Amino acid sequence: MALRWLAVGRGRAFLVIGLSVIAWGCAAPTATPEPVEPKPRQKAVWNTHPFVARVARLRGLPQRRPTPVSFKETDEFISDMFESAHDRSAKAKVAQMEAWLLAFGLPPLDSDSEKPPKRTNVAGFYDLKSREIVVRRDAELEKEDRYHTPMVLAHEVAHALQDQHFSFPKLAGLTEDARLAALGVVEGDAMVLMLAYRSEEATMSLRRVLASVMRHEKSEDVEIYSHAAGVAPASDATVGLLLERLAFPYDHGLRFVGAIYRTGGFALVNRLYSALPRTTEQLLHPEKYVAGHDAILVPVPELPAGYTPKATGTFGEFLTRRWLAQCGDVDGAAVGAEGWGGDAYAAGAKGEAVGLVWSTAWDSEKDAEQFQLAVEKLRDCAGARYSTLRVARLGSNVALAHRVDDADLDSLTGVTLSPAPAKPPLGRVTLVPVKPAPKKEKPTVVDGEYRDTYLGLRATVPASMSARVRDGSLSLTRKGEKKTQPAVFGAIAHSYRLVTEDSAVELYNDFTLILRDITGNRSNLITSVGPVDTPFGRAFQRSWRVDGTDIEAQRIVIPICGATGSIVVDKIWEKLKDGDALEDWVSSFEWLEKSEPPVCADLDP
């Protein structure tokens, strides 16, 4: 009987950083919407109470009050979202942003913020006023992934739990840098909880998913966030800065909170709310946050006589990095902004022109020099837009002036600044490092020996069988077997799923489908279930006999790397000698090294 092997599902990591999830703290409109006639509240399309309770369990924060969930049609959803996000100080914030955009030679925003948009890609939000989660009813219709709406809800449930257990950061009066850092905790926490929900659904280690996120340092899909938020900046020159600013609390907040979670779970994450990061430098470098590395206090530079002040503030490492990357050199911009110690800027108007004076401090003279070089490189590549940009450095201080010809840069670089003393906000905490991604080499079969350096194992191929490596897994068949001959088959693969009772049952059920497929849809009778000894220790097995035949089968699930994954061994045979050959094959399994196999750096990083 011919055999067709269906490989064990790999359960690839789902790095769903770019979901259409925009919630509390997202892009805030700038005016009160036009009055909307109240409509009856829409009922949820499915019972959300058990779901909210489940997410609260995952987060380890019991509900202190019910969390209502409303599903609304698009028009009503947009109106409610617009009103919920309204901030009386938003116009002033936009004016400040436009001041430094102009000062840096970037076009201002071009959006009609007086009315709510007619369309949105936002799927849901948490309303701080009504304390309810609002979901756009047709959001799920836009996604084939059945997990889309539940993951949006999980994200918003996080905000509801934050509201019940912690005080939301007071953003009024904060610099843009401090605001982004605080939002990074709020949104990063929600992103981690969203992934915790999806990880539980897939029986996958959340630590592994977070490690995968943190390894991909350059996977910042800001276009996805802009799509989710419905942002439509005026020109390409401004797009990158604004979209990454919007994405920052989600993307880098996820990385930051992920690092804290991997070190101390949600219990340590809870402590962040009483010791929020104060700078984007701390969010970009969690190790600096836990070490208490704070910003150097830099005085706001004075504008020359004749300039009307428009805005003052702090750029911080993130916006500095993004500003330096305007010509596309992302890596060079990161190097130029690394070592940021502190900064302050002042933007002012003189006639029609808006100019800027910017004073920066760096952790070392080398860091200051790298920043100066990056600024000069930007000036050279940007052409006329930065033709008036001047930069001066003295030691670890760097001063810049743009469209302010009479600014005294020497006086700014000559200021003596002292770093703030380190005060670890969480006490004695050492972040758990992410293991480097292991090198994956294709398994080999040479002179009857199977070797898989990724799984770290070897095995002897029975002399009566042929071996083939496909998609990184080994399969065995009897030599010279034809379709009309009796069945004999062996396979070894691996699963990234946590080894639990439920996941093992699902692996067994998957195997029964394979058996039915290759035996003409015959029924499978379970003959034994229970533990089994293997050269790799205690494992779990289930054995079957195919109804009406002499065909027997067995799937063995061998936990590895602290049960964060498994080696899965399949055996199918009809004759006793073939069963004995497969048993000898399993008995020949050996680890290549005494240390843990490379796969553990993926399964338990």
C-alpha positions in Angstrom: 0.0 0.0 0.0 1.5 3.3 -1.1 2.3 5.9 1.6 2.1 9.7 1.4 3.7 11.5 4.4 2.1 14.8 5.6 4.8 16.7 7.5 4.2 17.7 11.1 3.0 21.4 11.2 5.8 23.7 12.2 3.6 26.3 13.8 5.7 29.2 12.5 6.0 32.2 14.8 3.3 34.8 14.2 4.8 38.2 14.6 1.5 40.1 14.4 3.0 43.4 15.3 1.2 45.1 12.5 -2.4 44.3 13.2 -5.0 47.0 12.6 -5.1 47.7 16.4 -5.3 51.3 17.4 -6.6 51.9 20.9 -6.3 54.4 23.8 -3.5 56.8 23.2 -3.6 56.6 19.4 -3.7 59.3 16.8 -5.8 62.1 18.4 -8.0 64.3 16.2 -8.0 68.0 17.0 -11.5 69.2 17.2 -15.0 68.3 18.5 -17.0 66.4 15.9 -20.3 67.6 14.6 -23.3 66.5 16.7 -24.5 63.0 16.0 -28.0 61.8 16.9 -27.7 59.0 19.6 -28.4 55.6 18.3 -29.4 52.4 20.2 -26.4 50.5 21.4 -25.5 47.6 19.2 -25.4 44.2 20.8 -22.2 42.1 20.5 -22.3 39.5 17.7 -20.9 36.9 20.1 -20.7 36.5 23.9 -17.7 38.5 24.9 -17.9 37.9 28.7 -16.0 34.6 28.7 -13.5 36.1 26.3 -12.8 39.1 28.5 -12.5 36.9 31.6 -10.0 34.7 29.7 -7.9 37.6 28.7 -7.9 39.0 32.2 -6.7 35.6 33.4 -3.9 35.7 30.9 -2.9 39.2 32.1 -3.2 38.2 35.8 -5.4 41.1 36.6 -8.9 40.3 37.8 -11.8 42.5 36.5 -12.8 45.0 39.1 -15.9 45.9 37.1 -17.6 44.5 34.0 -16.0 45.5 30.7 -18.8 46.1 28.1 -18.1 45.5 24.5 -20.1 47.2 21.8 -20.1 46.4 18.1 -21.0 49.4 16.0 -21.6 50.2 12.4 -18.8 52.2 10.7 -20.4 55.7 10.8 -21.2 55.5 14.4 -17.9 53.8 15.2 -16.0 56.7 13.6 -18.0 59.3 15.3 -17.5 57.7 18.7 -13.8 57.1 18.1 -13.3 60.8 17.1 -15.1 62.1 20.1 -13.3 59.6 22.5 -9.9 60.7 21.2 -10.6 64.4 21.3 -8.1 66.4 23.4 -8.6 70.1 24.1 -4.9 70.7 23.9 -4.6 68.9 20.5 -4.5 72.1 18.5 -1.6 73.5 20.5 0.2 70.2 20.1 -0.3 70.3 16.3 0.9 73.9 16.2 4.1 72.8 18.1 4.7 69.9 15.7 4.2 72.1 12.7 6.7 74.6 14.1 9.5 72.1 14.3 8.5 70.4 11.1 8.9 73.8 9.4 12.1 74.6 11.3 13.6 71.3 10.0 12.5 72.0 6.4 9.7 69.5 6.4 6.2 70.3 5.0 3.5 70.8 7.6 0.5 68.5 8.1 -2.2 68.6 5.5 -5.3 67.2 7.1 -8.8 68.5 7.8 -8.9 67.9 11.6 -12.2 69.8 12.1 -14.4 66.9 11.1 -14.2 63.1 11.7 -12.9 61.1 8.7 -15.4 59.4 6.5 -13.4 56.1 6.5 -11.2 54.4 8.9 -9.1 51.2 9.2 -9.2 51.2 12.9 -10.8 48.0 14.2 -11.5 48.9 17.8 -10.7 51.2 20.7 -11.2 51.6 24.4 -13.2 54.6 25.4 -11.8 56.1 28.6 -15.0 58.1 29.2 -17.6 55.4 28.9 -15.1 52.6 29.9 -16.2 50.4 27.2 -14.6 48.6 24.3 -16.0 49.6 20.9 -15.4 47.4 17.9 -16.2 48.2 14.2 -18.8 45.6 13.3 -17.4 45.0 9.8 -13.8 44.8 10.8 -13.7 41.0 10.7 -15.1 41.0 7.2 -11.9 42.6 6.0 -9.6 39.9 7.4 -9.5 36.2 6.4 -7.7 35.5 9.7 -10.4 34.4 12.2 -8.2 35.6 15.0 -8.2 39.2 13.8 -11.2 40.5 15.9 -10.4 38.5 19.0 -6.8 39.8 19.0 -8.1 43.4 18.6 -10.4 42.7 21.5 -7.5 41.3 23.6 -5.5 44.5 23.0 -8.4 46.6 24.1 -9.2 44.5 27.1 -5.6 45.2 28.2 -6.5 48.9 28.2 -9.6 48.3 30.2 -7.6 46.3 32.8 -4.9 49.1 32.9 -7.7 51.6 33.6 -9.0 49.4 36.5 -5.7 48.7 38.1 -3.3 51.5 37.3 -3.4 55.2 36.7 -3.0 56.1 33.1 0.0 58.3 32.4 -0.8 62.0 32.6 0.5 63.2 29.2 -0.4 66.9 29.5 2.8 68.9 30.0 5.1 66.2 29.0 7.6 66.6 26.2 7.0 64.6 23.0 9.9 62.3 24.0 8.5 61.6 27.5 4.9 61.2 26.0 6.1 58.6 23.5 8.0 56.7 26.3 4.9 56.6 28.5 2.7 55.5 25.7 5.2 52.8 24.9 4.4 51.1 28.2 0.6 51.4 27.7 0.6 50.1 24.2 3.5 47.7 24.6 1.6 46.0 27.5 -1.5 45.6 25.3 0.6 44.2 22.5 2.2 41.6 24.7 -1.2 40.6 26.1 -2.5 40.3 22.5 0.4 38.0 21.7 -0.3 36.1 24.9 -3.8 35.4 23.7 -2.6 34.2 20.3 0.2 32.2 21.9 -2.3 30.3 24.0 -4.5 29.7 21.0 -1.5 28.1 19.2 -0.1 26.4 22.3 3.1 28.2 21.7 5.6 29.8 24.2 5.0 33.5 24.6 8.7 33.9 25.5 9.6 32.4 22.2 7.3 34.8 20.3 8.6 37.8 22.1 12.2 36.7 21.5 11.4 36.4 17.8 10.0 40.0 17.8 13.1 41.3 19.6 15.5 39.6 17.2 14.0 41.3 14.2 15.3 44.8 15.0 14.6 46.2 11.5 11.1 44.8 10.9 9.3 48.1 11.6 6.3 48.0 9.2 5.2 51.5 9.7 3.0 51.4 6.7 0.7 48.9 8.5 0.3 51.2 11.4 -0.5 54.1 9.1 -3.1 52.0 7.4 -4.6 51.1 10.8 -4.7 54.6 12.0 -6.0 56.1 8.8 -3.1 58.6 8.7 -2.7 60.6 5.5 0.3 63.0 5.7 0.8 65.7 3.1 4.0 64.6 1.5 6.6 61.9 1.3 9.1 64.2 3.1 6.9 64.1 6.2 5.5 60.6 5.9 8.4 58.6 7.5 8.7 60.8 10.6 5.0 60.9 11.3 4.2 57.3 10.7 7.1 56.0 12.7 6.1 58.4 15.5 2.6 56.9 15.4 4.0 53.3 15.3 6.6 53.9 18.0 4.5 53.1 21.1 3.3 49.9 19.5 6.4 48.6 17.9 9.1 49.6 20.3 6.7 49.5 23.2 6.2 45.8 22.4 10.0 45.2 22.4 10.4 47.1 25.7 7.6 45.5 27.6 8.5 42.2 26.0 12.0 42.4 27.5 10.5 43.2 30.9 8.0 40.3 30.6 10.7 37.8 29.6 12.6 38.8 32.8 9.8 38.8 35.4 6.4 38.1 33.7 3.4 40.4 34.1 4.2 40.9 37.8 7.3 42.9 36.8 5.4 44.6 34.0 2.9 45.9 36.6 5.7 47.8 38.3 6.3 49.8 35.2 3.2 51.9 35.9 4.7 53.3 39.0 8.1 53.9 37.4 7.4 54.8 33.8 10.3 55.3 31.4 11.0 59.0 31.0 12.7 59.0 27.6 12.5 57.1 24.3 16.2 56.2 24.9 15.0 54.1 27.8 12.3 52.5 25.7 14.7 51.8 22.8 17.3 50.4 25.3 15.5 48.5 28.1 18.9 47.8 29.7 19.4 51.5 30.2 16.0 51.8 31.8 16.6 49.0 34.4 20.0 50.5 35.1 18.4 53.9 35.9 20.2 55.7 33.0 18.4 59.0 32.9 18.6 62.0 30.6 21.0 64.9 31.1 19.0 68.1 31.8 19.8 70.5 29.0 18.6 74.1 29.2 16.3 75.3 26.5 18.4 77.4 24.1 17.6 81.1 23.7 16.4 82.4 20.3 18.2 85.5 19.1 16.4 88.9 19.3 13.6 89.3 16.8 12.3 85.8 16.9 8.8 85.0 18.3 8.9 81.7 20.2 6.7 79.0 18.6 7.6 75.8 20.4 10.1 74.3 22.8 10.7 70.7 23.8 12.9 67.7 23.7 13.4 65.4 20.6 15.0 62.4 22.4 16.8 59.5 20.8 13.8 58.2 18.7 12.9 61.4 16.9 16.6 62.3 16.5 17.2 59.0 14.9 14.2 59.3 12.6 15.2 62.9 11.6 18.7 61.7 10.7 17.2 58.9 8.6 15.5 61.2 6.1 17.8 60.2 3.3 17.2 56.6 3.8 20.3 55.6 5.8 18.5 53.9 8.7 21.6 52.2 10.1 23.7 55.3 9.9 20.9 57.3 11.7 20.8 54.7 14.5 24.5 55.0 15.0 24.3 58.8 14.9 21.5 58.9 17.5 23.0 56.2 19.8 24.6 57.6 22.9 22.0 60.4 23.1 22.2 62.0 26.6 19.7 64.8 26.5 18.6 67.7 24.4 16.4 70.8 24.2 15.2 72.9 21.3 13.5 76.2 20.6 11.6 77.0 17.4 10.7 80.6 16.6 9.3 82.7 13.8 10.8 85.8 12.2 8.6 87.1 9.5 7.4 84.2 7.4 10.4 82.0 8.3 10.5 79.6 11.1 13.9 78.7 12.6 15.2 76.3 15.2 18.1 76.2 17.7 18.9 72.8 19.2 21.3 72.0 22.0 22.3 68.3 22.5 24.3 66.4 25.1 25.9 63.0 24.5 27.1 60.2 26.7 30.7 60.5 25.3 32.7 62.6 22.9 32.7 59.7 20.4 28.9 59.7 20.5 28.8 63.4 20.0 31.2 63.1 17.0 29.0 60.4 15.4 26.0 62.6 15.8 27.8 65.6 14.2 29.0 63.4 11.3 25.4 62.1 10.8 24.0 65.7 10.7 26.6 66.8 8.2 25.8 63.8 6.0 22.1 64.7 6.2 22.9 68.2 5.2 24.9 67.1 2.2 22.2 64.7 1.0 19.2 66.9 1.5 20.5 69.8 -0.6 18.8 73.1 -0.5 16.3 72.1 2.2 19.2 72.2 4.8 21.4 74.7 3.2 21.2 77.0 6.3 21.8 74.2 8.8 24.8 74.8 11.0 26.4 72.4 13.5 29.1 72.9 16.1 30.6 70.5 18.6 32.7 71.0 21.8 33.5 67.8 23.7 30.2 65.8 24.2 28.0 68.8 23.4 26.6 69.5 19.9 24.6 72.6 18.9 22.6 73.1 15.7 20.8 76.1 14.2 18.6 76.0 11.1 17.2 79.2 9.5 18.7 81.2 12.4 21.8 82.8 11.0 22.7 84.8 14.1 22.5 82.0 16.7 25.6 81.8 18.9 26.4 78.0 18.7 29.6 78.4 20.6 27.8 79.6 23.7 25.6 76.5 23.5 28.4 74.0 23.2 30.3 75.6 26.0 27.6 74.8 28.6 28.8 72.4 31.3 26.3 69.6 31.8 26.3 66.8 34.3 24.7 63.4 33.9 21.9 62.5 36.3 22.8 59.9 39.0 21.6 56.4 38.1 18.6 55.3 40.1 17.3 51.8 39.0 13.6 52.2 38.9 12.8 48.5 39.5 15.5 47.8 42.0 18.1 45.0 41.3 16.8 43.6 38.0 18.9 42.0 35.3 17.2 41.5 31.9 17.1 38.0 30.6 19.0 38.1 27.3 17.6 36.7 24.1 19.6 33.8 22.8 21.0 34.3 19.3 19.0 32.7 16.5 20.6 29.3 15.8 22.0 28.4 12.4 19.7 26.0 10.6 21.5 23.5 8.3 19.7 20.9 6.3 19.8 17.4 7.8 21.9 14.9 6.0 22.0 11.2 5.4 25.5 9.8 4.7 26.6 6.2 4.7 23.4 5.2 6.6 23.6 7.8 9.2 21.1 10.6 9.7 22.4 13.8 11.2 20.4 16.9 12.1 22.6 19.6 13.7 19.6 21.9 14.4 17.9 19.2 16.4 21.2 18.0 17.6 20.7 14.4 17.0 21.8 11.4 14.9 20.2 8.1 14.0 21.1 4.9 12.1 19.0 4.2 9.0 17.9 0.6 8.9 19.6 -1.3 6.2 16.3 -2.4 4.8 15.1 1.1 4.3 15.7 4.2 2.1 16.0 7.6 3.7 14.9 11.0 2.3 15.2 14.4 3.8 12.3 16.8 2.8 11.5 20.2 4.3 14.0 19.6 7.0 12.5 16.3 8.1 13.4 12.7 7.6 11.2 10.0 6.1 12.0 6.3 5.7 10.4 3.7 3.3 11.3 0.1 2.5 13.9 -0.1 -0.2 12.3 -0.9 -3.6 8.8 -0.5 -2.2 6.1 -0.3 -4.8 2.5 0.9 -4.4 1.2 -2.7 -4.3 3.5 -3.7 -1.5 2.7 -3.7 2.2 3.1 -0.4 4.1 6.2 0.5 6.0 7.1 4.0 6.9 9.1 6.1 9.4 9.5 9.8 9.9 11.1 12.3 12.3 10.1 15.9 12.5 9.8 18.5 15.2 7.0 20.7 16.6 7.3 24.2 18.0 4.2 23.8 20.1 4.4 23.5 23.9 4.0 19.9 25.0 0.8 19.8 26.9 -2.0 17.2 27.1 -4.1 19.1 24.7 -1.3 19.7 22.1 -0.3 16.1 22.3 -3.9 15.0 21.6 -4.0 17.4 18.6 -0.7 15.9 17.3 -2.2 12.4 17.6 -5.4 13.5 15.8 -3.3 15.0 13.0 -1.6 11.6 12.6 -4.9 9.7 12.4 -5.9 11.9 9.5 -2.6 10.8 7.8 -3.4 7.2 8.5 -6.9 7.5 7.0 -5.5 9.2 4.0 -3.0 6.5 3.2 -5.2 3.5 4.0 -8.3 4.4 2.0 -10.2 6.2 4.7 -10.3 3.1 7.0 -11.0 3.6 10.7 -8.1 3.5 13.2 -8.4 1.6 16.4 -6.3 2.8 19.3 -4.3 0.0 20.8 -2.3 1.8 23.5 -1.8 5.2 25.0 0.8 6.2 27.6 4.4 7.0 28.4 7.3 5.3 26.6 11.1 5.3 27.2 13.3 6.6 24.4 17.0 7.4 24.2 16.0 11.0 24.8 14.1 10.3 28.0 10.4 9.7 28.8 8.0 10.5 26.0 4.3 10.1 25.1 2.9 7.7 22.6 -0.3 6.5 21.0 -0.5 3.4 18.9 -3.2 2.3 16.4 -4.3 -0.7 14.3 -5.9 0.1 11.0 -9.4 -1.6 10.9 -9.5 -4.6 8.6 -5.7 -4.8 8.0 -2.5 -5.8 9.7 -1.2 -2.3 9.5 0.0 -0.8 12.8 1.1 2.7 13.6 2.6 4.7 16.4 3.3 8.4 17.0 5.8 9.3 19.7 6.0 12.8 21.1 9.4 13.5 22.8 9.5 16.7 24.8 12.7 18.8 24.4 14.0 22.1 25.7 11.9 22.0 28.8 8.8 20.8 27.0 8.7 24.0 24.9 8.7 21.8 21.8 9.0 18.2 20.8 10.6 15.7 18.4 7.8 13.8 16.7 8.5 10.3 15.5 6.0 8.4 13.3 6.1 4.6 12.5 3.8 2.6 10.3 4.4 -1.1 9.5 2.5 -4.2 8.5 5.1 -7.0 9.0 6.8 -7.8 12.3 10.3 -7.5 10.8 9.5 -4.0 9.6 8.2 -3.0 13.0 11.4 -4.4 14.6 13.5 -2.4 12.1 11.7 0.8 13.0 12.1 0.0 16.7 15.8 -0.4 16.2 15.9 2.9 14.4 14.3 4.7 17.3 16.7 3.0 19.7 19.6 4.4 17.7 18.8 8.0 18.4 21.6 9.9 20.0 22.4 13.5 20.9 25.3 14.9 18.9 26.5 17.0 21.9 26.0 16.9 25.6 24.9 20.5 25.6 21.3 21.5 24.7 20.6 21.3 21.0 20.5 24.5 18.9 16.7 24.2 18.4 16.4 25.2 22.1 17.5 28.7 21.2 14.3 28.9 19.1 12.0 27.0 21.4 13.2 28.5 24.7 15.2 31.6 23.9 
